[in-house]
Amino acid sequence: MNGSIVCGVDGSSDSHRALGVAAQFARRLGAKLIVANVVAYVPDPVVPTNAYAPMAHWTGYGPPMTERRTDADMEASEALLEHAVAEVAVDGAELRTMLGIPAERLADLADDEGADLIVVGSRGRGSFKAAFLGSVSNSLIGIARCPVLVVPRGAAETAAAP
């Protein structure tokens, strides 16, 4: 593997563990590491009353979504990435902040970069809650065109043990 590894980070401790695993793989395999955060669309507070009115991004599941995010949201995303790579002590990673639906944007980024692997953390919600709340990792597995590694809780500690 001489390509790249994309790692999705959302600021959670689970995503920090995933970043540690992704960094280990990148070092061992000589791959470029791309660390990404996706600023998610937000529900549009103004739902059109006319059936023919344009909707920004409507998936058919829940309220229409809009791209309305501020520069502060994007700056917070950049700060989150910088903090994550500093906390995990990752050197030489490319940082990417994107706007959109997290699973879709991570899959698109992996395609654009010709990534060999996408690494994300698992929130460990369990199948019941994930079925109702959705899951970036579950969605990503269904749409990514490269392998997806979902790092469960405890994996980083196990990998670091002798």
Secondary structure by P-SEA (a helix, b strand, c coil): ccbbbbbbbcccaaaaaaaaaaaaaaaaabbbbbbbbbbcccccccccccccccccccccccccccccccaaaaaaaaaaaaaaaaaacccbbbbbbbbccaaaaaaaaaaaacccbbbbbbccccaaaaaacccaaaaaaaccccbbbbbccaaaaaaacc
